[in-house]
Amino acid sequence: MTVIPMLYKMILGSGIFLGYYWLFLRNRRHHQFNRFFLLAAVLVSLALPFVHIEIPVAVRAPMRVWVPGELPVTVGEWQEAELSPGGVPVSAFRWDMVWPLIYFGGLVLGMWRFGRSAIRLEKTRQLAVRREFNGQQLMLTNDPVAPCTFLNNLFWPMELEPASEEGQLILRHERYHLQQRHGIDILLMELVCTFAWFNPFVHLINKELKTVHEFAADAAATPADEALRYAELLLEQQISRKQHLLILPFSHPPLKRRILMLIQTSKKHNTLFRWLALPVAAIIFCALAFRPGRTVIQPTDQVHARLGYYANPFLFGQEFSSPVKSRTIVIDAGHGGIDPGAMEAGISEKDLNLSLAKDIARLASEYKVDIELTRTSDALPGSDDPKESLRYRMKMYQDAALFVALHVGAGSAVAKGEVIIPPDSLGKDIVSASRRSGSMIAKALEPHISMNQQLKQVRRSVYVLNQTKVPAVLIECGNMSLTADREALNDPVRREAIARAILTALQQYLESGC
């Protein structure tokens, strides 16, 4: 799964949770429930991008018998994005490199902000004078942020006497923060906001969680007959108080909401919305974590077997007997590393090529085909230099039965994908075998993705085809600029159907005697 869809799931999940809270739970008196709901909303949203649960979906393959025959060939050139000397396409803006820079820039800024607050807090703690009062250790300080708490530390202003009426109210408030360990919540949320700074909803949840903490502490510290006096105290403490990232100051804003909560006379808790929060959370989780899988359905019509040919390659799990010994086919996932290939809608061609190649290798044993991949990770094989990498790849398939280069078309110039074969200069045997395999692949792919039903023969523009000593084809699996093709290649289920189509054609090629 690419990074952008993962971020979408994280942001969408946290946004839906916050929306439910805002509509049905905000400014209610069930403070403990709201506290844990907000914390759970953040944790579940962070986990959602990494949870993938497949739901079996029945897919019945239509029986469509086709007799393999060679497709017509047109002679032309094949162009992909021009590479600069560093291997970066000069025709495309490299968003795949810009986004990480933006993220790490925001991360560094957030870590600086977090670290600055932590250092200031530690200095305040070291300079504070310890004092014991009624079993509670107070850290007396002249820092204007006091009174406040952080983890198990209670910072207290030196000019305020804890035994006074005002001091007793504030002390009960701050003790409640310590007893409920609100400081751990704040520390966790600040870390989440630092690393997920791009998600606006986690910042809103963090702000709302701090307010809920204050609601709960106000309720615990204030007797019913002292609500107005407590409200006056909040207003007094707000004057000349500075805000701090990691602490819970007594005069934490928004004061208007805190005062309104104090003087509320209704005790209605809206239990219905609390109970509904659980199924709503389950629905959100399932909607974002589950994705369609597949159910293998074996067709009963065996006419394709009697004819000696193969039906639509969407027939999952079909067993075929091979009259010849299985031979190695090399699959080359085009591009990689610093060379992303084409870019559309935040998706790079190199990632689609690699995902399809891995699917082919994973499923190959079902088709009695030996597959070797030129790369299995996002790196150019053999060398970081694109040209040297091409030479290295050529050495890998000198003894192969067939070389297959996987690419995806892009741009308005090519409406459909196509299969490209080597020039006539490489000899009749290589060209004939390449044309035969290319025809089988193009026909097999046609039901699943846009494919031109004509082969293209290059004269000199494709290095891996011009220098080959074995049959070779380059497959443009559809066109990234077409939304339907891009979605098909980016969807695991539909991409597997494409991989099976290619494998069916490759097995047919091997059984034909190559």
N, C-alpha and C positions, 0 to 999 in steps of 0.2 A: 504493500500500500504506500502511495506517495505521500510526501509530507503535507502538502496542501489539504487533501481530503481529511487527514488526521486533525489538522488545526481547525478545519470547518466543524468536525464533530465535537471537538473540545469547546469551541466558542458557542456553537449551537446548543449543546447540552447545558452549559452554565447559564446561557441566556434564558432557556425555557424554565429551568429551576428558579431563577431569580424572578421571572415573570409571574410564576405561580405564587411565590412568596409575596411579591408586591401587591398582587390582586387580593389574596385571601388571608395572609398571615401577618402582614406588616401592621405595626401599631396595635397589636393585640397583647393581652396580658399574659399569655402563655410563653414566658421568656425562655425557659429552659428548652422547650420544644423548638422554638425558633432558632436558638443557638445551635442545637445539634442538626437541625434541618439545613442551615446555611453551611455548616462544616461538611456535612454529607454531600451537599450539592457540589462543593468544590472538589472533594475527593473523587466522587463518581465521575464528574466531568473530566478530570485528569486521567482516569482509568479508561474511559470510553474508547479513545483512539486505539488502544492496545488490545481490546476485546473483540474477537471476531468469532461469532457462532453461526455455523451454516445450518440453514433450514433445507431439508431435502425437497426438491421440486421435480415432479415427474415431467420428463421430456420425451415425447414419442417421436422417433425419427421417421420422417416420411420415406417410403421406399421409392427411390428414383434411380433406375438402372441407367447407366451411361457406358457406352463402349469407348474405350480410350482410343484416341486418334491424334495425330500431330496437328497442332494449331498452325495457322499461317504465320509467317514471319515478316516483320518489317525491319528494314535496316535504318539505324539512327544512332544518336548519341544519348548518353544518360548523364545527367548532371545532378550533383548534390551540393549542399552548401559549401561555398569556397572556404578553404581554411587559411587562416593567417599563419605566419611562420611559427607561432606559438601553439598552433593547433586549435585556436578559437575561431569559430565561424565569424567572418567579417560581415555577413549579411544578416545576422541575428543578434539581438541584444541579450546578453547573458543574465537573465533573471535568476537562473539557478545559482549564480555566484553572488548576485546582489543581495538576495534575501538573507543568506547567512550573515553577510556583513551588517545588514540592518539589525538583525536579531542580536548579534553579539555586541553591537554598539549600544542597544537598549539594555542588554544584560549588564554590561560594564557600568553604565550609568546607574542602574538599579542597585548593583552591588556596592558602588561608591556611596550612594545614599544610605543604604543599609549599614555599611561599615562605619560611616561618619556618625550615625545615631548610636551605634553600639559603643564606639570609642568615647563619645560624649557621656553616655550613661555610665560607663566604667569609671571615668574620671570623677563623676559626681559621687559614685559609690565609694571610691577611695578617699575622697575629701570629707565625706559625711561623718558626723559624730554619732556613735551608737548610744541609744538610750532605751532602757527597759521600762515599759509602762503597761501594767495589768497583764503581764505575760506576753506582751507583743513587743518585739524589738523594732524600734523606730530609728531611721537613719536621718538625722537632722541635717538640713542643708539650707543654704541661701539661694539655691537654684530656683528660679521662678516657676519651673514646671511642677514643683511640689505644691500640694500633696498628690502623690501618684503611686502606682505599684508597677513592678516588673518582676515576673516570676515570683520568688519568695521574698523580694525586697519591698519594704514600705518606706518611701521617702516622705519626710515630714518637714514642713517649713519651721525654721527656728523661732519665728515670732508667734507661732500659734501654740497655745497651751492645750495639750490633749485632754486635760481634765475639765475644760470649759464646756458650756452647752454646745457651742459651735464645734469644738474639737470632738466631742462625743459623737455627734451626728456624722462628721466626716470619717472618724475612725471606724464606725460601724460599716460605713460604705466601703472603705478600702479593705477592711478585713474580709468582707464578702468576696471581693475580687480574689484575694489570696486563697480563701477556702475553696472557691470554685475553680481555681487554677486557670483563670482567664488569660493570664500571661502566656500560657502555652498556646492557646488559640491565636493570640496576636502574633507570636513568633512564627507559628506555622503559616499563617496567612501572609505575613510580610515576605516570607521565603517564596511562597507561591506567586505573589505579585512580582517578585524580583525576576523569577525565571519565566513566568507566563505574562510578562508585562504587556504583550500585544493583545491580550484578552481584556476588553474593557469591563466585562461582567465580573471578573474576579476582584477588580478594584472596587466596584460597587458593593459586592458581597462583603469585602473586608470592612468597608465603611459602615455597612449596615450591621455587621456582627459587633463592632465596637459599640454602636448605639444600643444594641440588645443587651450587651454586658452592663451598660449604664442603667438601662431600664431595670434589670434584675437587681443590681446593687442598690439603686434608689428605693425599690420596693422593700428590700430587706432592711434598709437602714432607717426608714421613715415610719414612725407610728402614725396612725390615721389622723390624729389631732394635730400633727406637726407638719402636714404637707405644705401649707403656705409658708411657714417659717423656713422649711427646707428649700422651697423654690426661691425665696429671697437670698438664701445662702448661696445657691447656685449662681445667681446673678452677680453677687458680690465677688465670688471666686473667679468668675470669668474675666474680670477686669485685670489687665496686666499679666495674664497667663499665656505662656508660649506653648505651642503644640510640639509634641515629640513623636517620632515614628513608632517606637517600641513600647511606650508606656500607656497606662490608662489613667489620665489625670482626672481629678475629681470633677473639674468643670468642663469635661469633654462635651463638645457640641454634638448635635444641635440642641440648644437649650429649650427652644420652643416645644419640640416634641417631648423632651423629658418632663417639662412642667405640665404639659397637657396630660401626659401619662400619669403623673402624680395625682392630679386632681380629678381624674376620671372617677365617676361614681358607679358606672356599670361594671358588674363583675362577670359579664357574659364572656365565655371563653371560646365560642364557636368551635365546639368539638368536632363537628362535621368536617370542616375544612382540614383539621389535623388528621382525621382518619383518611380523608381523600388523598392526602399528600403521599401516603404509601403506595396506593395503586398508580397514582400519577407518576411517581418516581420509577416504578416498575415498567410502565408503558414507555417512558422516555428511554430507559436503559435498553429495552427490547428493540425499540424503533431504531436506535443508533448502533446497537451492538450486533444484531442479527443481520444476516445477509443470505440471499438465496444460494443454495447448493445445487446438487443435481441428484436425480434418481436414475439409475441405469435401467433401461427397458430394452430387452432383447427382442428384435423383430422375429416373427415366425416365418416370414416369406424368405425362402432360400433360393429364389430364382437367380439371384446374383451369383451364388456359389455354383449353380449348374452351368451358368454361362461362362464361368471362369473370370468374371470381372467383379467389380466392387460397387456396391450401392453408395448412396449419399454418405460421405465420411462422418456424418453426425451419429453414426451407429456406434454408441459407446460400448466398449468391452467386447467387441466381436473378435473371435479367435479365427485366424487364418493360417492355413498350412502353407509353408514355403517350400517349393520344389528345389530351391537352391540354397546353399549354405549362406547364412546371414553374413553380410559384409559391412564394414564401417562406413558410415556417412558422417562427414564433418559439418557441424552447424556453426556458422560464424555470426554471432550477434553484433551487428554493425555498430561502429563508434565505440564510446566508452572513455572513462577518465576525463581528461580535459576537453575531449571532443564530444559534445552532446548531440550532434546531429541537428535535425530540425526541432523547433520548439513551437508548441501550440497550447494555449490555455494553461500554461504553467506545467505542461507535461513534456518531457524530453524524449526524443526518439530513441536515445541509447537505453533508457529504462524500459520502454516497450519492447525493444529488440531482445534485451536480456530476459525479461519476464517470459516472452514467447519461447525463447531458446530453452529456458529451464523447464517449461511445461513439456516441450517436445522430449527432452532428455528423461524427464520423470515418467512419461507414459510410454516410452519406446519399447520396454520389455513386453507390453501387451501386444505389440505388432511384430515381434521377433526381428527388430531392427536395432543394430548396434550404433549408438550415437556417441560422438565425441564433440565436446564444446571447445571452442577456441578461448572463450573466457567465461568465468562463472561469477564474476564480481564486477563492480563498477571501476574497472581499470583497463587500460589498454594492454593487451597481452604482449609480453616480450620487451616492450620499451614504452616510455612515456611520449616518445616522438611518434606521431601518427604514421609517417612513412616507414619508419623502422618497424613499427608494429605490423604493418601490412606485409612486410617481408617475412617477419616471424610467423605470421599466420599461414603464409604459403608453404613454409617448411612442414607445417603440421598435417597437410592433407596430400602430400605427394603420393601416398599409397592408398588413398581412399577410393571407395567405389563412386562417390559423388561428393562434391563440395557445394554447400548451400549457404549463401550469404543472406541474412535477414535484414531488411530495411523497411522503412515506412515512407511513402511518398508525402509530399507537402507542397502547398502552393496551388494557385489556380491554374497553372499551366498543365497539370496532370490531374484529370478528373477522377481517374481510377488507378488502382495499383496495377502493376504489370510484372511479368517475369522476363528477365534479360538473360541472354545466352551469349557464349563467346563468339568471336569473329571466325570466318571461314579459314583464316590463315593458320589456325591451330590444327587443322586436319579434319578429314571427313568423319573419322570415328568419334572424336571428342565432340564435334558439333552435333552429329546425329544423336548421340546418347544424351547430350545436354538438351537438345530440342525435344526428345521423347520424354525425359523427366520433367522438363519445364511445362510441357503440355498437360501432363498428368496433374501437376501441382496447380496450375491455373484453373483447370476444370474442377478440381476438388475444392478450391477456395471460393469459387464463384457463388455458392449458396450462402456463404457466411460473411463475405466482405466484398466491397466493390473491386472487381478485377477485370482488366481488359482481356478479352479472349483472343488476343493476338500476342505473339511473342515479339520481343524486340531484340535484334542482334546488333551488338555494338561493334564499332570499328576499332576504337583505340582508347576510349575514355574511362574504362573501368579496369583498374590495375589487377585486381584479383582474378578477373576473367581473362585478361589479355596474356597473363603470365602462367596460366594453369597448364598442368600436364595431365589432368584428369577431367572427366565431365564435370561441369560446374554451372550453377544458375544463381542469379541474384533475384530474390523475391522482394518486390515492393508490396508489402501486405496492406493494401488499401492506401488511403490518403488521410494524413493527420488533419488536414484542413477541413475535411468532411466530418461533421459532428458524429454521425452514425458510425463511421469507421473508428474514430478516436475512442468513442465510448465502448465499442466492441473490443478493442485491443486493451482497454484499461479495466474491463470487467473480467474477473477471474473465471466465471462460468463460460462466458462467450469466447474468451481467449482460449480456454481449453478446447472448445469445439474447433477453433481454428487450428490448434496444434494437432488435434486428432485428424483433421482433414489433410494436413501436410504429411502426417505419418502414414495415412492410408495410401497416399500417392507414392511416398517413398517405398513402402512395402511392395506396391504394385510394380514399381520400377525395378526393384531387386528381383522379383519373381519373373519379370519379363526376360531375365537373363542379362540385364544391363547392356 
